[in-house]
Amino acid sequence: MSNAPAVVDPGGLRAVLDGPWAWVRDAHRKHLDERFLPVYGETGDQARERVSRLLAELPVELGIRAGFPTEYGGGDDVGGSIVAIEMLAQVDLSLMVKAGVQWGLFGGAVAALGTTRHHDAYLRDIVSGSLFGCFAMTETGHGSDVQQLRTTCTYDPQTGTFDLHTPHEAARKDYIGNAARDGRMAVVFAQLITNGRKHGVHAWLVPIRDEHGNPLPGVTICDAGPKAGLLGVDNGRLSFDHVSVPRDMLLDRYAQIAEDGTYSSPIEDDSRRFFTMLGTLVRGRVSVGGAASAATRSALTIAVRYGDIRRQFGTPDADREVLLNDYLAHQRKLLPALATTYALHFAQAELVATLSEVQGGSGPVDEHRQRELESRAAGLKAAQTWHATRTIQMCREACGGAGYLAENRLPGLKADTDVFTTFEGDNTVLLQLVAKGLLTGYRDEFGSLDGWGRASFVAEHVREMVLERTAARPLVERLISAVPGRDEEVAVTDRGWQLKIFEDRERHRLDGAVRRLRNGAATKKDHPFDIFNDVQDHVIAVAAAHIDRVTLEAFVAGIDATADQAVRALLSRVCDLYALSVIEADKGWLLEHARLTPARAKTVTGVVNGLLKELRPHMRTLVDGFAIPDAWLNCAVLREEPRRQETMADHDVAGGR
């Protein structure tokens, strides 16, 4: 691998990172001014009022609304709407979540689960923002296990209406954005019952407030209470006491109820129908992962720029203190996190492009690609939100006391993104969803998992997903095939060797999980829960290794598509740091399973340290490539940067240097 070039234009990096929706990113940078930034020290009520007001002022043509059909005021641009969410996340996360609830969750559910009747009646008002709504799925007693929701909606042929009911306190809808203050309607998920039979979870469009903002009869609305962050989002709780819902308010794309109560659906199996419905809502997970990465880029930009102006301690041969970014320990904090952020950005870009292809057309959705999309979205959402939580905290610490002040943005980023690890799916549950797809795909090779699979984990609706590939697959195969048979003869910066390590680690863990499951099925066939529970840690490790691999492959594909040679060379070294940081962090497992020798493990650490020194001069360039406007960073200590540098220059002159 070549060394990083001496100088790289941040504009070249920006062009690569902005990708095919560069115009959406540029439009946001141009149009979202200081009015849209968070206000430090607000009360919850003040933040809610401000965010609700600003929501109506967001430009229509470049925002989240672009994902709706043009005939209802959108732009038929699914990918552009996801990128818009990323950009809003760098401005104000409360505004992003509020917009995501309105146009991503509420409007998205009406668009995806409703039919022309619902679209004609409601979508234009939803898109324009004249009809605020919320997405009422999660219940107090059932968060991740949505299929077991307790709210019921029972059809009565005598009245031609549904009876929507919350049977007990644990069945109330909880944490619902837009519910406490602004929502007038809700997409409510409940168990559909007709003619005495339950048909699983479906969705209804239900009015919850009148034109004066008062709860409608039978609807109880209360505030969810103070939260750690996202003060501008009005999370609330909803309960329904035998609320009458007209038959035509069932969002009936996947199931219909006749006047006499006869149920029909193009998908006969209740479980498959349920997951097909949820699959249409995958944009939420893609959006949350992208927003988390956007917030991480903001935090790293603040920390890197602060580290280039803050000095601490002197050296024996000079009386001038050393910049934080010149310390290896500081580089160890920031640069591997920065490399991972770059890697996840390329993985997110590939995911958004896939989403746009799969769901952006007018024809039928390819079911296999849809399942692959769902799995990738689940895994990347987990990876990006956990990375955000760790990295923003690390950036806070890297900025010392300044990082603890609200005026320097980092406390707000930390508080506002913390919920993302459980928002749109708990991360641990999502990794099990990823592994479920991989394990199901292994049926043909390892034999049936019947008795265990049907009883607990491997759902019938998941199709084969063994080692699904990214866009880099032909390049990956070529690079791996060029690796010599003796690993000790290969430099650890050889891309083929890195790819081979990632792929081999995933495959070995997947093989091991299947063997353990088969052994459990042979000895504990009457206890299906124990079969899975005993290997749950292995299953989660499989999913994590899978996401690491597809992330590396996406990074490799992004580099291969880069025409600017200087940018390409820099990205290649950043990719080395990402790959070797992952290998170094997991070298215990790799040594244990003879994937690394002790000598090679030491070499990896030495090369990582060398890469840190090599990339030190490019730290500012790498964060400048994110092209986050200074105003959006909303960071007081960075606004002082020119004055600090001027003061230091005066000090040097006064000291004769």
C-alpha positions as CSV (number, residue, x, y, z in Angstrom):
1,M,0.0,0.0,0.0
2,S,1.2,3.5,-0.8
3,N,1.7,6.1,1.8
4,A,-0.8,8.9,2.3
5,P,-0.1,11.9,0.0
6,A,1.4,15.1,1.5
7,V,-1.5,17.3,0.7
8,V,-5.2,16.4,-0.1
9,D,-7.9,18.9,-1.0
10,P,-10.8,18.6,1.5
11,G,-13.1,19.4,-1.5
12,G,-12.0,16.2,-3.2
13,L,-13.0,14.2,-0.1
14,R,-16.3,16.1,0.1
15,A,-17.1,15.2,-3.5
16,V,-16.6,11.5,-2.7
17,L,-18.5,11.6,0.6
18,D,-21.4,13.6,-0.7
19,G,-22.1,10.9,-3.3
20,P,-25.0,10.8,-5.8
21,W,-27.2,13.1,-3.6
22,A,-24.7,15.8,-3.3
23,W,-27.3,18.4,-4.4
24,V,-29.5,17.5,-1.4
25,R,-26.5,18.0,0.9
26,D,-25.5,21.3,-0.7
27,A,-29.1,22.6,-0.6
28,H,-29.3,21.9,3.2
29,R,-25.9,23.6,3.8
30,K,-27.2,26.6,1.9
31,H,-30.7,27.0,3.2
32,L,-30.6,25.8,6.9
33,D,-29.2,28.8,8.7
34,E,-28.8,29.7,12.4
35,R,-32.6,29.8,12.9
36,F,-32.6,26.0,12.8
37,L,-29.9,25.4,15.4
38,P,-30.4,24.1,18.9
39,V,-30.9,26.7,21.6
40,Y,-28.9,25.9,24.7
41,G,-30.7,26.2,28.1
42,E,-34.2,25.9,26.8
43,T,-37.0,24.3,28.8
44,G,-38.8,21.4,27.4
45,D,-41.9,23.5,26.5
46,Q,-39.7,26.1,24.8
47,A,-37.9,23.5,22.8
48,R,-41.1,21.9,21.7
49,E,-42.6,25.2,20.6
50,R,-39.5,26.1,18.6
51,V,-39.1,22.8,16.9
52,S,-42.8,22.6,15.9
53,R,-42.6,26.1,14.5
54,L,-39.4,25.3,12.5
55,L,-40.8,22.1,11.2
56,A,-43.2,24.1,9.0
57,E,-40.4,26.3,7.8
58,L,-38.2,23.4,6.4
59,P,-37.9,23.7,2.6
60,V,-40.3,21.3,1.0
61,E,-38.3,20.6,-2.2
62,L,-35.1,19.4,-0.5
63,G,-36.3,17.6,2.7
64,I,-37.6,14.3,4.0
65,R,-40.9,14.9,2.1
66,A,-39.0,14.2,-1.2
67,G,-39.6,10.5,-0.5
68,F,-43.4,10.8,-1.3
69,P,-44.9,10.5,-4.7
70,T,-44.9,13.7,-6.8
71,E,-48.7,13.6,-7.1
72,Y,-49.0,14.2,-3.4
73,G,-46.4,16.9,-3.1
74,G,-43.2,14.7,-2.8
75,G,-40.4,14.1,-5.2
76,D,-40.3,10.3,-5.8
77,D,-36.8,10.4,-4.3
78,V,-36.4,7.8,-1.5
79,G,-32.7,8.1,-1.3
80,G,-32.8,11.9,-1.2
81,S,-35.2,11.8,1.7
82,I,-32.9,9.6,3.7
83,V,-29.9,11.9,3.0
84,A,-32.1,14.9,4.1
85,I,-32.5,13.2,7.5
86,E,-28.7,12.9,7.8
87,M,-28.3,16.6,7.1
88,L,-31.0,17.6,9.6
89,A,-29.2,15.5,12.2
90,Q,-26.2,17.7,11.9
91,V,-28.4,20.8,12.5
92,D,-30.7,19.8,15.3
93,L,-31.5,16.2,16.3
94,S,-34.8,17.2,17.9
95,L,-35.8,18.7,14.6
96,M,-34.6,15.6,12.7
97,V,-36.6,13.2,14.9
98,K,-39.7,15.4,14.8
99,A,-39.5,15.5,11.0
100,G,-38.8,11.8,10.9
101,V,-41.9,11.0,13.0
102,Q,-44.1,13.2,10.8
103,W,-42.9,12.2,7.3
104,G,-40.9,9.1,7.9
105,L,-43.0,7.1,10.4
106,F,-46.5,8.6,10.3
107,G,-46.6,9.6,6.6
108,G,-44.4,6.6,5.6
109,A,-46.8,4.2,7.2
110,V,-49.8,5.7,5.4
111,A,-48.0,5.6,2.1
112,A,-46.6,2.1,2.5
113,L,-49.6,0.3,4.2
114,G,-52.5,2.3,2.9
115,T,-54.1,2.2,-0.5
116,T,-55.2,4.9,-3.0
117,R,-58.2,5.8,-0.9
118,H,-56.0,6.7,2.1
119,H,-53.4,8.4,-0.1
120,D,-56.0,10.7,-1.8
121,A,-57.6,11.6,1.5
122,Y,-54.6,12.2,3.7
123,L,-51.2,12.2,2.0
124,R,-51.2,15.8,0.6
125,D,-52.0,17.2,4.0
126,I,-49.4,15.0,5.7
127,V,-46.7,16.0,3.2
128,S,-47.6,19.7,3.5
129,G,-47.5,19.5,7.3
130,S,-51.1,20.7,7.7
131,L,-51.9,17.3,9.3
132,F,-49.6,16.2,12.1
133,G,-49.6,12.6,13.2
134,C,-47.8,10.0,15.1
135,F,-46.8,6.3,14.8
136,A,-48.3,4.3,17.7
137,M,-46.7,0.9,17.7
138,T,-44.6,0.4,20.8
139,E,-46.4,-0.6,24.0
140,T,-45.3,-0.3,27.6
141,G,-45.2,-4.1,28.0
142,H,-44.1,-5.0,24.5
143,G,-41.3,-3.0,22.9
144,S,-39.2,-5.3,20.7
145,D,-41.7,-8.1,20.5
146,V,-44.2,-6.2,18.3
147,Q,-45.9,-9.3,17.1
148,Q,-47.3,-9.8,20.6
149,L,-48.9,-6.4,21.0
150,R,-51.9,-6.4,23.3
151,T,-54.0,-3.6,21.9
152,T,-57.0,-5.0,20.1
153,C,-59.1,-3.8,17.2
154,T,-62.3,-5.9,16.8
155,Y,-64.6,-5.6,13.9
156,D,-68.4,-5.5,14.4
157,P,-70.4,-6.4,11.2
158,Q,-73.5,-4.8,12.8
159,T,-72.0,-1.3,12.9
160,G,-69.4,-1.7,10.2
161,T,-66.8,-0.4,12.6
162,F,-63.8,-1.5,14.6
163,D,-63.6,-1.3,18.3
164,L,-60.1,-0.2,19.3
165,H,-59.2,-1.0,22.9
166,T,-56.4,-0.9,25.3
167,P,-57.1,-3.9,27.6
168,H,-54.7,-3.0,30.4
169,E,-52.0,-0.5,31.4
170,A,-49.1,-2.5,29.9
171,A,-50.8,-2.3,26.5
172,R,-50.8,1.5,26.3
173,K,-48.8,3.0,23.5
174,D,-45.6,4.5,24.9
175,Y,-42.8,6.8,23.9
176,I,-44.9,8.0,20.9
177,G,-43.4,11.0,19.2
178,N,-45.8,13.9,18.3
179,A,-48.4,12.4,20.7
180,A,-48.1,14.7,23.7
181,R,-48.6,17.9,21.9
182,D,-49.1,18.1,18.2
183,G,-50.4,14.9,16.7
184,R,-54.0,14.9,15.4
185,M,-54.0,11.4,14.0
186,A,-52.1,8.2,14.7
187,V,-51.3,5.1,12.8
188,V,-52.2,2.6,15.5
189,F,-50.9,-1.0,15.4
190,A,-53.1,-3.6,17.1
191,Q,-54.3,-7.2,16.9
192,L,-57.1,-7.5,14.3
193,I,-60.0,-9.6,15.4
194,T,-63.0,-10.5,13.2
195,N,-65.6,-13.2,13.5
196,G,-64.0,-14.4,16.7
197,R,-60.6,-15.0,15.1
198,K,-57.3,-13.1,15.6
199,H,-55.4,-12.3,12.4
200,G,-52.3,-10.7,13.9
201,V,-51.0,-7.1,14.0
202,H,-52.4,-4.6,11.5
203,A,-52.5,-0.8,11.3
204,W,-55.3,1.7,11.4
205,L,-55.4,5.5,10.8
206,V,-57.1,6.9,14.0
207,P,-58.0,10.5,14.8
208,I,-56.9,11.3,18.4
209,R,-57.6,15.0,18.7
210,D,-60.3,17.4,17.6
211,E,-59.6,20.7,15.7
212,H,-59.0,22.5,19.1
213,G,-56.4,20.0,20.2
214,N,-58.5,18.2,22.7
215,P,-58.4,14.4,23.0
216,L,-61.4,12.7,21.2
217,P,-63.8,10.6,23.2
218,G,-62.3,7.4,24.5
219,V,-58.7,8.5,23.7
220,T,-56.4,9.2,26.7
221,I,-53.3,11.2,26.0
222,C,-50.5,12.0,28.5
223,D,-46.9,13.2,28.4
224,A,-44.2,10.6,28.6
225,G,-42.4,12.9,31.0
226,P,-38.8,14.4,31.1
227,K,-36.2,12.7,29.0
228,A,-32.4,12.7,28.9
229,G,-32.4,14.5,25.5
230,L,-34.5,15.4,22.4
231,L,-36.3,18.1,24.4
232,G,-38.0,19.3,21.3
233,V,-39.9,16.0,20.6
234,D,-43.2,15.7,22.4
235,N,-43.2,12.0,23.3
236,G,-46.5,10.8,24.8
237,R,-48.7,7.9,25.8
238,L,-51.9,6.8,24.2
239,S,-54.7,4.6,25.5
240,F,-58.0,3.7,23.8
241,D,-61.2,2.9,25.7
242,H,-63.4,1.2,23.1
243,V,-62.9,3.8,20.4
244,S,-65.0,3.3,17.3
245,V,-62.9,3.3,14.1
246,P,-64.6,3.2,10.6
247,R,-63.9,0.1,8.5
248,D,-62.2,2.1,5.8
249,M,-59.6,3.4,8.2
250,L,-57.9,0.1,8.2
251,L,-54.6,0.5,6.2
252,D,-55.5,-2.3,3.9
253,R,-52.7,-2.8,1.4
254,Y,-52.0,-6.3,2.8
255,A,-55.4,-7.2,4.3
256,Q,-59.0,-6.4,3.7
257,I,-62.2,-6.7,5.8
258,A,-65.5,-7.1,3.9
259,E,-68.7,-5.5,5.3
260,D,-69.7,-8.9,6.8
261,G,-66.4,-9.2,8.6
262,T,-64.8,-11.7,6.1
263,Y,-61.0,-11.3,6.3
264,S,-58.8,-11.7,3.1
265,S,-55.2,-11.1,2.4
266,P,-52.8,-11.8,-0.6
267,I,-50.4,-13.2,2.1
268,E,-52.0,-16.2,3.9
269,D,-49.5,-16.7,6.6
270,D,-50.0,-14.3,9.5
271,S,-46.3,-14.2,10.4
272,R,-45.1,-13.6,6.9
273,R,-47.8,-10.9,6.4
274,F,-46.6,-9.2,9.5
275,F,-43.0,-9.1,8.5
276,T,-43.9,-8.0,5.0
277,M,-45.7,-5.1,6.5
278,L,-42.8,-4.1,8.7
279,G,-40.4,-4.5,5.8
280,T,-42.1,-1.7,4.0
281,L,-41.1,0.6,7.0
282,V,-37.4,-0.2,6.8
283,R,-36.6,3.4,5.9
284,G,-36.9,4.3,9.6
285,R,-33.9,2.1,10.5
286,V,-31.9,3.3,7.6
287,S,-32.6,6.9,8.7
288,V,-31.7,6.4,12.3
289,G,-28.4,4.8,11.4
290,G,-27.6,7.6,9.0
291,A,-28.5,10.2,11.6
292,A,-26.3,8.6,14.2
293,S,-23.4,8.7,11.9
294,A,-24.1,12.3,11.0
295,A,-24.0,13.2,14.7
296,T,-20.8,11.3,15.1
297,R,-19.2,13.3,12.3
298,S,-20.1,16.5,14.0
299,A,-18.6,15.3,17.3
300,L,-15.4,14.2,15.7
301,T,-15.1,17.5,13.8
302,I,-15.4,19.4,17.1
303,A,-12.9,17.1,18.9
304,V,-10.3,17.1,16.1
305,R,-10.5,20.9,15.6
306,Y,-10.2,21.4,19.4
307,G,-7.2,19.1,19.5
308,D,-5.5,21.3,16.9
309,I,-5.8,24.4,19.1
310,R,-5.6,23.1,22.7
311,R,-2.1,22.6,24.1
312,Q,-1.1,20.6,27.2
313,F,2.3,20.1,28.8
314,G,5.6,21.0,27.3
315,T,8.6,19.0,26.0
316,P,12.1,19.0,27.6
317,D,13.7,20.7,24.6
318,A,11.1,23.5,24.2
319,D,9.0,25.7,26.5
320,R,6.0,25.6,24.2
321,E,3.2,23.2,25.1
322,V,2.2,20.4,22.8
323,L,-1.0,20.2,20.8
324,L,-3.4,17.5,22.0
325,N,-3.5,16.0,18.5
326,D,0.2,15.4,18.6
327,Y,0.0,12.9,21.4
328,L,-0.2,9.3,20.4
329,A,-2.7,8.6,23.1
330,H,-5.0,11.3,21.7
331,Q,-4.5,9.9,18.2
332,R,-5.4,6.5,19.5
333,K,-8.7,8.0,20.6
334,L,-9.7,10.0,17.6
335,L,-8.2,8.4,14.5
336,P,-9.5,4.9,14.7
337,A,-13.0,6.3,15.5
338,L,-12.6,8.6,12.5
339,A,-11.6,5.7,10.3
340,T,-14.6,3.7,11.5
341,T,-16.8,6.7,10.8
342,Y,-15.5,6.8,7.2
343,A,-16.1,3.1,6.8
344,L,-19.7,3.3,8.1
345,H,-20.4,6.3,5.8
346,F,-19.6,4.2,2.7
347,A,-21.7,1.3,4.1
348,Q,-24.6,3.7,4.7
349,A,-24.2,5.2,1.2
350,E,-24.4,1.7,-0.3
351,L,-27.4,0.9,1.8
352,V,-29.3,4.1,0.8
353,A,-28.6,3.3,-2.9
354,T,-29.9,-0.2,-2.4
355,L,-33.0,1.1,-0.6
356,S,-33.6,3.5,-3.5
357,E,-33.4,0.7,-6.0
358,V,-35.6,-1.8,-4.1
359,Q,-38.3,0.6,-2.9
360,G,-38.0,3.5,-5.3
361,G,-39.5,1.8,-8.4
362,S,-43.1,1.5,-9.4
363,G,-43.1,-2.3,-10.0
364,P,-43.3,-5.1,-7.4
365,V,-40.6,-5.4,-4.8
366,D,-38.1,-8.2,-5.2
367,E,-38.8,-10.2,-1.9
368,H,-35.2,-11.6,-1.7
369,R,-33.6,-8.2,-2.1
370,Q,-36.1,-6.7,0.4
371,R,-35.1,-9.3,3.0
372,E,-31.5,-8.6,2.4
373,L,-32.2,-4.9,2.7
374,E,-33.9,-5.4,6.0
375,S,-31.0,-7.5,7.4
376,R,-28.4,-5.0,6.3
377,A,-30.4,-2.0,7.7
378,A,-30.8,-3.8,11.0
379,G,-27.1,-4.6,11.4
380,L,-25.8,-1.2,10.2
381,K,-28.3,0.6,12.4
382,A,-26.9,-1.3,15.4
383,A,-23.3,-0.7,14.3
384,Q,-23.8,3.1,13.7
385,T,-25.7,3.9,16.8
386,W,-23.3,2.0,19.1
387,H,-20.4,3.7,17.4
388,A,-22.1,7.0,17.9
389,T,-22.6,6.4,21.6
390,R,-19.0,5.4,22.2
391,T,-17.4,8.0,19.9
392,I,-19.4,11.0,21.1
393,Q,-18.5,10.1,24.7
394,M,-14.9,9.7,23.7
395,C,-15.0,13.1,21.9
396,R,-16.5,14.7,25.1
397,E,-13.6,13.3,27.1
398,A,-11.0,14.3,24.5
399,C,-12.2,17.9,24.9
400,G,-11.8,17.9,28.7
401,G,-13.9,20.4,30.6
402,A,-14.8,22.3,27.4
403,G,-16.5,19.1,26.2
404,Y,-18.8,19.2,29.2
405,L,-20.2,22.6,28.5
406,A,-23.5,22.8,26.7
407,E,-22.3,25.7,24.6
408,N,-19.8,23.3,22.9
409,R,-22.5,21.0,21.5
410,L,-21.1,17.6,22.7
411,P,-23.4,17.2,25.7
412,G,-26.4,17.7,23.5
413,L,-25.1,15.3,20.8
414,K,-24.6,12.7,23.5
415,A,-28.0,13.1,25.1
416,D,-29.9,13.3,21.9
417,T,-28.3,10.2,20.3
418,D,-28.3,8.0,23.3
419,V,-31.8,6.7,22.6
420,F,-30.9,5.7,19.1
421,T,-29.4,2.4,20.4
422,T,-33.0,1.3,21.3
423,F,-35.0,3.6,18.9
424,E,-36.3,1.7,15.8
425,G,-35.3,-1.6,17.4
426,D,-33.1,-2.5,20.3
427,N,-29.6,-3.1,18.9
428,T,-29.2,-6.5,20.5
429,V,-32.5,-7.7,19.1
430,L,-31.5,-6.3,15.7
431,L,-28.3,-8.3,15.6
432,Q,-30.3,-11.4,16.3
433,L,-32.4,-10.5,13.3
434,V,-29.2,-10.3,11.2
435,A,-28.0,-13.7,12.5
436,K,-31.4,-15.2,11.9
437,G,-31.1,-14.5,8.2
438,L,-27.6,-16.0,8.1
439,L,-28.5,-19.1,10.0
440,T,-31.6,-19.7,7.9
441,G,-29.4,-19.6,4.9
442,Y,-27.2,-22.3,6.3
443,R,-30.0,-24.9,6.3
444,D,-29.1,-26.4,2.9
445,E,-25.4,-26.9,3.9
446,F,-25.9,-28.1,7.5
447,G,-29.2,-29.8,7.4
448,S,-32.5,-28.8,8.8
449,L,-32.9,-26.9,12.1
450,D,-36.5,-28.1,12.4
451,G,-37.8,-28.4,15.9
452,W,-35.6,-25.5,17.0
453,G,-36.0,-23.1,14.1
454,R,-39.8,-23.2,13.8
455,A,-40.2,-23.1,17.6
456,S,-38.1,-20.0,18.3
457,F,-35.6,-18.3,16.1
458,V,-35.4,-19.2,12.4
459,A,-38.6,-17.8,11.0
460,E,-40.0,-19.3,7.8
461,H,-40.3,-15.9,6.1
462,V,-36.5,-15.3,6.0
463,R,-34.8,-16.4,2.8
464,E,-31.3,-17.5,2.2
465,M,-28.7,-14.8,3.1
466,V,-25.4,-16.6,3.4
467,L,-22.5,-14.1,3.1
468,E,-24.5,-11.6,1.1
469,R,-22.2,-9.4,-0.8
470,T,-21.6,-5.7,-1.2
471,A,-21.0,-3.9,-4.4
472,A,-17.3,-4.7,-4.1
473,R,-17.7,-8.5,-4.5
474,P,-15.8,-8.9,-7.9
475,L,-13.0,-6.7,-6.6
476,V,-13.0,-8.6,-3.2
477,E,-12.7,-12.0,-4.9
478,R,-9.8,-10.7,-7.0
479,L,-7.9,-9.3,-4.0
480,I,-8.5,-12.4,-1.8
481,S,-7.4,-14.7,-4.6
482,A,-4.1,-12.8,-4.8
483,V,-3.2,-13.5,-1.2
484,P,-0.3,-16.1,-0.9
485,G,-1.0,-19.3,1.0
486,R,1.4,-18.4,3.9
487,D,-0.1,-15.5,5.9
488,E,3.3,-14.6,7.4
489,E,4.5,-13.7,3.9
490,V,1.7,-11.1,3.5
491,A,1.9,-7.5,4.8
492,V,-0.9,-6.7,7.2
493,T,-1.7,-3.7,4.9
494,D,-2.4,-6.0,2.0
495,R,-6.1,-5.4,1.3
496,G,-6.7,-9.0,0.2
497,W,-5.3,-10.3,3.5
498,Q,-7.6,-7.9,5.5
499,L,-10.6,-9.0,3.5
500,K,-9.8,-12.6,4.0
501,I,-9.4,-12.2,7.8
502,F,-12.8,-10.5,8.0
503,E,-14.5,-13.1,5.8
504,D,-12.9,-16.0,7.5
505,R,-13.8,-14.7,11.0
506,E,-17.5,-14.4,9.9
507,R,-17.6,-17.8,8.4
508,H,-15.9,-19.5,11.3
509,R,-18.3,-17.9,13.8
510,L,-21.3,-18.8,11.6
511,D,-20.2,-22.4,11.3
512,G,-19.6,-22.6,15.1
513,A,-23.0,-21.1,15.9
514,V,-24.8,-23.7,13.7
515,R,-22.8,-26.6,15.2
516,R,-23.8,-25.5,18.7
517,L,-27.4,-25.1,17.6
518,R,-27.5,-28.6,16.1
519,N,-25.9,-30.1,19.2
520,G,-28.5,-28.3,21.3
521,A,-31.3,-29.5,19.1
522,A,-30.1,-33.1,19.6
523,T,-30.0,-32.9,23.4
524,K,-32.7,-30.3,24.3
525,K,-35.3,-30.8,21.6
526,D,-38.1,-30.3,24.2
527,H,-36.7,-27.0,25.4
528,P,-36.3,-24.8,22.3
529,F,-35.7,-21.6,24.3
530,D,-32.7,-23.2,26.0
531,I,-31.3,-24.2,22.7
532,F,-31.1,-20.7,21.5
533,N,-30.4,-19.0,24.8
534,D,-27.3,-21.2,25.4
535,V,-25.7,-19.8,22.2
536,Q,-27.1,-16.3,22.1
537,D,-23.7,-14.8,22.6
538,H,-22.3,-16.7,19.6
539,V,-25.3,-15.6,17.5
540,I,-24.7,-11.9,18.3
541,A,-21.0,-12.3,17.6
542,V,-21.9,-13.8,14.1
543,A,-24.0,-10.7,13.3
544,A,-21.3,-8.3,14.5
545,A,-18.7,-10.0,12.3
546,H,-21.0,-10.0,9.4
547,I,-21.6,-6.2,9.6
548,D,-17.8,-5.6,10.0
549,R,-17.2,-7.5,6.8
550,V,-19.9,-5.8,4.7
551,T,-18.7,-2.4,6.1
552,L,-15.1,-3.1,5.0
553,E,-16.3,-4.3,1.6
554,A,-18.3,-1.1,1.1
555,F,-15.3,1.0,2.0
556,V,-13.2,-0.9,-0.5
557,A,-15.9,-0.3,-3.2
558,G,-15.9,3.4,-2.4
559,I,-12.2,3.7,-2.7
560,D,-12.2,1.8,-6.0
561,A,-14.8,4.2,-7.4
562,T,-12.7,7.3,-6.4
563,A,-11.0,8.9,-9.4
564,D,-9.0,11.6,-7.6
565,Q,-5.7,9.8,-6.9
566,A,-4.7,11.8,-3.9
567,V,-8.0,11.3,-2.3
568,R,-7.9,7.6,-3.2
569,A,-4.5,7.2,-1.6
570,L,-5.6,8.9,1.7
571,L,-8.8,6.9,1.8
572,S,-6.8,3.7,1.3
573,R,-4.7,4.5,4.4
574,V,-7.8,5.3,6.4
575,C,-9.2,2.0,5.3
576,D,-6.1,0.3,6.5
577,L,-6.6,1.9,9.9
578,Y,-10.2,0.8,10.0
579,A,-9.4,-2.8,9.1
580,L,-6.4,-3.2,11.4
581,S,-8.2,-1.5,14.3
582,V,-11.0,-4.1,14.1
583,I,-8.4,-6.9,13.9
584,E,-6.4,-5.4,16.8
585,A,-9.5,-5.1,18.9
586,D,-10.4,-8.8,18.3
587,K,-6.9,-10.2,18.3
588,G,-7.7,-12.3,21.4
589,W,-10.2,-14.3,19.4
590,L,-8.0,-14.4,16.3
591,L,-5.1,-15.7,18.3
592,E,-7.3,-18.2,20.1
593,H,-8.5,-19.6,16.7
594,A,-5.1,-19.5,15.0
595,R,-6.0,-16.7,12.6
596,L,-3.1,-14.6,13.9
597,T,0.3,-15.6,15.2
598,P,1.6,-13.8,18.3
599,A,4.3,-12.1,16.1
600,R,1.7,-11.0,13.6
601,A,-0.5,-9.7,16.3
602,K,2.3,-7.5,17.5
603,T,2.9,-6.4,13.9
604,V,-0.7,-5.2,13.7
605,T,-0.3,-3.0,16.7
606,G,2.9,-1.6,15.4
607,V,1.4,-0.8,12.0
608,V,-1.6,0.8,13.6
609,N,0.7,3.2,15.6
610,G,2.6,3.9,12.4
611,L,-0.7,4.7,10.6
612,L,-1.7,7.1,13.4
613,K,1.6,9.1,12.9
614,E,1.1,9.0,9.1
615,L,-2.5,10.3,9.3
616,R,-1.8,12.9,12.0
617,P,-1.2,15.7,9.4
618,H,-4.5,14.8,7.7
619,M,-6.8,14.8,10.7
620,R,-8.2,18.3,10.0
621,T,-8.5,17.4,6.3
622,L,-10.5,14.3,7.1
623,V,-13.0,16.1,9.2
624,D,-13.1,19.1,6.8
625,G,-14.1,16.5,4.2
626,F,-17.4,16.1,6.0
627,A,-18.2,19.7,4.9
628,I,-20.2,20.6,8.0
629,P,-20.8,24.4,8.1
630,D,-19.1,26.1,11.0
631,A,-22.4,27.5,12.1
632,W,-24.0,24.0,12.3
633,L,-21.3,22.9,14.7
634,N,-22.8,25.5,17.1
635,C,-19.7,25.2,19.3
636,A,-18.4,28.2,21.3
637,V,-14.9,27.0,21.7
638,L,-14.4,26.7,17.9
639,R,-15.7,30.2,17.4
640,E,-12.8,31.2,19.6
641,E,-10.4,29.4,17.4
642,P,-9.1,32.3,15.3
643,R,-8.6,34.4,18.5
644,R,-6.7,31.6,20.2
645,Q,-4.4,31.2,17.2
646,E,-3.8,34.9,17.1
647,T,-3.0,34.9,20.8
648,M,-0.6,32.0,20.4
649,A,1.2,33.8,17.5
650,D,1.6,36.9,19.5
651,H,3.0,34.8,22.4
652,D,5.5,33.2,20.0
653,V,6.6,36.6,18.6
654,A,7.0,38.0,22.2
655,G,9.1,35.0,23.1
656,G,11.4,35.5,20.1
657,R,10.1,32.5,18.1
